[in-house]
Amino acid sequence: MPAPNLDQRGNPIHWEPTEVRQGLVGHLQIVVEGIDITYHGDAETPFPSFSRVEPFGSDQASIQLPTITAFHQPGEGWLWWCREGANVDIRLARPDGSTSSMFAGVVVALGHHEESGVFSLDCLGVVFAADLQLRPPPFLTTPQDAGRIVPAVLNAAIGRRFEAIPEVFTGIPVSVLGGWESRASGWVQRALATLVTGGSQWTIACDERSPQLLTKNVDHISWSVSNGQRGIDVELTRDATQAPNVIYAEGIGPDGGRWRNARYPNWAPDATPDYPNTPIRSITVGWTDARTTSGSGVSTWQAKAGQPVTGRFSQQDRAALRRMQQAAGVLVDGVLGPQSWAMTFDTGANTGTLDGAFIMPVAYSPSVEPRLFGPDGDDLGANPEYAPGVLRVERYINYGAGATRSDGVRASEEILARDSNPGWVGTVTMSLDPEEGSRLETVREGTNGLIRNFRGTDLKVHVARVEYSAESVTATVDTNARDYPTLDAILDRDREATDPARSYRKSTNTGELSSDRATWDAESPGGRIPRLALFSNLWTVIRIPVAQYGSIVRTEFTSTGPARAFSVAVFDRPITAAGLVSLVGNPLWIPDADDAPEGGLTNPWQDSSDALDASGLLMSWGWAKQPAGYYPGQYSDPDGEDASPVTGRMLDDASWDYSSTQPPWLWVAMIAEGSTFIEGRFWHGVS
């Protein structure tokens, strides 16, 4: 066969097919509420325009009925079926009598076009009809397997027009939090966008009215065409700006903690040596290292205090300690107990700094990251795989509530593996049938096609959406097998979408996959009170790094060895033990009957509120009639029942704000009714 003559675009001139195959495919049958309107009023109903999309199958349809005029009343008499809410089916009726569903949906709008005189029925696919209903917030918020909760959300649609979706096991937990988002294009689409396992994405496929949750078929070729072939128009783009090679992400874990893969390279846990005795025992003149439980307690303190390290606590050490106690505003007695130990070592402040904190990508290509980093964010040096010539394209995904960081990392790595290659995205419009058969049957959402001779290769593409008309079939295709909402955003060069679904159906009632309840920063190391000893009924004050300002959404303290009742206060500026004694004394003290004040015992935190405010008090817990340390019970109650047993625990989910006068420090004061060890944490809120 002689070589063809080509035009400027490279297409053959005077093209003639080498082979033509003809056959009767069938005709479209249009049924509304069981009434066949393929021929209506002695006239053939024009070929409807309709579309199918991945996920969810039948998308939209428009059926024109020229025999219905402005003088007819839809929904009444012989047009009883012509109404909103009517079931619609468009089928391909074959010569052998069999049929194949092309569209299954519901009439949602009636249209009258005055100029053309055409009456139309506008329809939504059966799954998208459920999208008109909102998903209410759940009462049980535990993440569930996607194969259970995704079908449940769609099956719960009232009056659904499709069969119940069977449950499957995916092994992927998803959040059920949020609420008031559209069922399909809102919550389900967001969930599907991150359901990727082993490189395969889960989707909702719907043949007629039977949806199923399954993984995409990306292997089998259902149709093939040739690039440049007459009757086949290929319009594809390869856009590097839509191919992320760096993914940042955040989410809220099932416990309410927000993660975003933060790193704190300059942070270290508090390095204060443990108090070298039980809290009830103190070091006095004559004590040696051998008498301390650590075996080196005296020497450790002497080294920190700048005294000669002899291993024996001497009169000179006592004098030095008294000077330190005087300067720090603690009890001046020359005795080295828990209070003076915390004072000497500045317990809580030996933590490094929060400076230099940064957010790491959860997934990235080594070719676009110049440096190597350790688990804590330590800079390990230059990355030998870094390629400056590679365009760095970043994407941010909010996985919402109920997603752990490990879930986010796994999903992001799967998405990166699929999307970092931009692939070819666009449309294939066919006014001729592919070799395998009729374009009405072979070209469906979720199928794969082959475009021969495209840029020197045979290109396999996946169909995400199909639009059918009388003249042609237009398939939106992608070499990376992404969902249509993602392709729609890519084709629009939309880089602003932050949700993984990048939904193309916008709702005025869009919900979020996050919770309205207060959440805390699960990664920040600030706000931690290291384990330290408290001496009976003596205030101990430490400073800890938190931040310059913010909100605390949970406060937790625990006393052990043994469990004791206690009181805690937080200040935004320095405060001493002596200052606290002058302001509130010992708030846990219960006087003898002879010493009881007139009118009964009162809360010292309230009695001295003005002076405490001036001293920077932010929050306090515990006093004689209601000490902390009885969680989940309480010491006293309005009914006068017996006190719960002391547990040493305090948990308070009340939120409170702070603004440090000396950022990033807050001062934490603690006192217990007996010698004990105590530790705690302030859980930092997120905006």
JOCOR-V743261 format. One record per residue. N is the residue number from 0. PHI is phi as a letter, one per 20 degrees, with the letter a starting at -180 (NA if undefined). Layout:
# JOCOR-V743261
n: {N:N}
phi: {PHI:PHI}
This chain:
# JOCOR-V743261
n: {0:1:2:3:4:5:6:7:8:9:10:11:12:13:14:15:16:17:18:19:20:21:22:23:24:25:26:27:28:29:30:31:32:33:34:35:36:37:38:39:40:41:42:43:44:45:46:47:48:49:50:51:52:53:54:55:56:57:58:59:60:61:62:63:64:65:66:67:68:69:70:71:72:73:74:75:76:77:78:79:80:81:82:83:84:85:86:87:88:89:90:91:92:93:94:95:96:97:98:99:100:101:102:103:104:105:106:107:108:109:110:111:112:113:114:115:116:117:118:119:120:121:122:123:124:125:126:127:128:129:130:131:132:133:134:135:136:137:138:139:140:141:142:143:144:145:146:147:148:149:150:151:152:153:154:155:156:157:158:159:160:161:162:163:164:165:166:167:168:169:170:171:172:173:174:175:176:177:178:179:180:181:182:183:184:185:186:187:188:189:190:191:192:193:194:195:196:197:198:199:200:201:202:203:204:205:206:207:208:209:210:211:212:213:214:215:216:217:218:219:220:221:222:223:224:225:226:227:228:229:230:231:232:233:234:235:236:237:238:239:240:241:242:243:244:245:246:247:248:249:250:251:252:253:254:255:256:257:258:259:260:261:262:263:264:265:266:267:268:269:270:271:272:273:274:275:276:277:278:279:280:281:282:283:284:285:286:287:288:289:290:291:292:293:294:295:296:297:298:299:300:301:302:303:304:305:306:307:308:309:310:311:312:313:314:315:316:317:318:319:320:321:322:323:324:325:326:327:328:329:330:331:332:333:334:335:336:337:338:339:340:341:342:343:344:345:346:347:348:349:350:351:352:353:354:355:356:357:358:359:360:361:362:363:364:365:366:367:368:369:370:371:372:373:374:375:376:377:378:379:380:381:382:383:384:385:386:387:388:389:390:391:392:393:394:395:396:397:398:399:400:401:402:403:404:405:406:407:408:409:410:411:412:413:414:415:416:417:418:419:420:421:422:423:424:425:426:427:428:429:430:431:432:433:434:435:436:437:438:439:440:441:442:443:444:445:446:447:448:449:450:451:452:453:454:455:456:457:458:459:460:461:462:463:464:465:466:467:468:469:470:471:472:473:474:475:476:477:478:479:480:481:482:483:484:485:486:487:488:489:490:491:492:493:494:495:496:497:498:499:500:501:502:503:504:505:506:507:508:509:510:511:512:513:514:515:516:517:518:519:520:521:522:523:524:525:526:527:528:529:530:531:532:533:534:535:536:537:538:539:540:541:542:543:544:545:546:547:548:549:550:551:552:553:554:555:556:557:558:559:560:561:562:563:564:565:566:567:568:569:570:571:572:573:574:575:576:577:578:579:580:581:582:583:584:585:586:587:588:589:590:591:592:593:594:595:596:597:598:599:600:601:602:603:604:605:606:607:608:609:610:611:612:613:614:615:616:617:618:619:620:621:622:623:624:625:626:627:628:629:630:631:632:633:634:635:636:637:638:639:640:641:642:643:644:645:646:647:648:649:650:651:652:653:654:655:656:657:658:659:660:661:662:663:664:665:666:667:668:669:670:671:672:673:674:675:676:677:678:679:680:681:682:683:684:685:686}
phi: {NA:f:f:f:e:d:e:f:e:n:e:f:e:l:f:c:f:f:b:c:d:c:a:e:e:p:b:f:d:d:c:c:l:n:e:f:d:g:d:c:m:m:c:f:f:g:g:f:e:b:b:c:b:d:e:n:m:g:d:c:b:c:d:e:c:f:e:e:d:f:e:e:d:f:n:c:l:f:d:g:f:e:b:f:n:f:f:c:c:d:c:e:e:e:f:e:n:f:c:c:f:d:b:c:b:c:f:d:b:d:c:c:d:f:f:e:m:d:d:c:d:d:c:d:f:f:f:f:f:f:f:f:d:e:e:f:f:e:e:e:d:f:g:c:f:g:f:d:f:f:g:f:f:f:f:f:f:f:m:g:d:c:f:f:e:f:f:c:d:d:m:d:f:c:f:d:f:n:q:m:d:f:f:e:f:e:f:f:f:f:f:f:f:d:e:c:c:l:n:d:e:e:b:d:e:c:e:l:c:c:f:b:e:b:e:f:e:d:d:f:e:d:b:b:c:d:f:n:f:f:n:c:d:d:c:c:c:c:d:f:f:d:d:f:d:c:c:e:b:b:a:c:f:g:e:n:e:e:d:b:m:f:c:c:f:e:e:b:g:g:e:f:f:f:g:e:c:f:g:e:d:d:e:c:g:o:f:c:g:f:e:e:f:e:n:b:g:f:f:f:f:g:f:f:e:m:e:g:e:d:n:c:f:d:f:f:f:f:f:f:f:f:f:f:f:f:f:e:m:d:g:e:c:m:d:e:d:g:f:f:f:f:f:f:e:l:g:n:d:e:c:m:c:e:f:n:f:b:d:e:f:e:b:a:e:g:f:d:d:f:d:d:c:e:g:e:n:f:f:e:o:f:e:f:e:f:c:g:f:e:f:e:c:d:c:d:c:d:e:m:e:n:d:f:f:f:f:f:f:g:f:f:f:f:f:f:f:e:d:f:e:f:m:d:c:r:c:c:d:d:d:d:e:f:f:f:q:f:f:f:d:e:d:c:f:n:e:d:c:c:d:f:l:e:l:n:b:e:d:e:c:d:e:d:b:c:d:d:b:f:e:b:c:d:d:e:c:b:f:d:l:e:f:f:g:f:f:f:f:f:f:e:l:e:d:e:f:d:e:f:f:l:f:e:d:e:d:f:d:f:e:c:e:c:d:f:f:f:c:c:e:f:d:f:e:f:n:d:d:f:f:b:e:d:e:g:m:d:f:c:d:c:d:c:e:c:a:f:b:r:c:d:d:b:c:c:c:b:d:b:m:e:f:c:f:b:c:c:c:c:c:e:b:f:b:d:f:f:f:f:f:f:e:c:m:d:f:e:f:d:f:f:g:f:e:f:f:f:n:n:f:c:f:f:f:e:f:d:f:f:f:f:f:f:e:n:f:d:a:b:c:n:b:g:e:b:f:f:o:d:f:e:e:b:f:c:b:f:e:m:f:f:f:f:f:f:d:n:d:c:c:c:e:f:e:b:d:b:b:f:f:c:g:e:e:c:d:d:d:c:b:c:f:b:f:a:d:c:b:a:b:d:e:f:f:c:e}
